[in-house]
Amino acid sequence: MENVQQFIDRIKADSYMQHYLSAECDFDLEDDKQLEDDLYYLLDGGKCEFKLTPFGCDGSGGVYVLTDDGRAGYIDSEGSAGFAAMSAR
């Protein structure tokens, strides 16, 4: 089974898929630096028990992340967070 980064790379290489996910799902793949900056801003003043790797965002300022234990999560621009998938591996 492909790992998550391979799926992300496949989406980045397919402009049609990127457009579809953006238009229909409000999911965008930004460059890594932008995602790191967005995550830093969202976590400002907060604590997190996980190492987070951002991999996508939405139009309202939320960031999708992978945790060091294999889960996928979402942090929205209003300060809420949760897990979207229990195993992203």
MOLINWO-V476733 format. One record per residue. N is the residue number from 1. PHI is phi in radians with two decimals (* if undefined). PSI is psi in whole degrees, 0 to 359 (NA if undefined). Layout:
# MOLINWO-V476733
N;PHI;PSI
N;PHI;PSI
This chain:
# MOLINWO-V476733
1;*;137
2;-1.20;147
3;-1.44;171
4;-1.08;319
5;-1.07;325
6;-1.12;320
7;-1.12;317
8;-1.08;316
9;-1.10;322
10;-1.13;320
11;-1.16;317
12;-1.05;329
13;-1.44;352
14;-2.05;100
15;-1.10;327
16;-1.10;314
17;-1.12;320
18;-1.06;314
19;-1.11;316
20;-1.06;310
21;-1.10;324
22;-1.19;313
23;-1.26;318
24;-1.62;331
25;-2.08;358
26;0.94;43
27;-2.12;124
28;-2.22;145
29;-1.83;103
30;-1.59;173
31;-1.21;156
32;-1.00;320
33;-1.09;316
34;-1.10;317
35;-1.14;320
36;-1.09;317
37;-1.09;315
38;-1.07;315
39;-1.11;316
40;-1.00;315
41;-1.09;316
42;-1.16;329
43;-1.60;359
44;-0.92;118
45;1.45;358
46;-1.83;167
47;-2.02;147
48;-2.48;135
49;-1.49;354
50;-1.98;154
51;-1.44;124
52;-1.91;135
53;-2.10;110
54;-1.27;142
55;-2.32;352
56;-2.90;171
57;-2.59;172
58;-2.14;174
59;-1.23;345
60;-1.69;6
61;1.75;3
62;-1.41;157
63;-2.24;135
64;-1.62;135
65;-2.31;156
66;-1.85;138
67;-1.68;163
68;-1.19;348
69;-1.79;12
70;1.66;3
71;-1.59;157
72;-1.89;135
73;-2.31;174
74;-2.42;134
75;-2.12;119
76;-1.60;171
77;-1.29;352
78;-1.71;1
79;1.77;359
80;-1.51;152
81;-2.61;156
82;-2.99;173
83;-1.62;134
84;-1.68;335
85;-2.62;137
86;-1.38;340
87;-2.58;115
88;-1.70;8
89;-1.60;NA
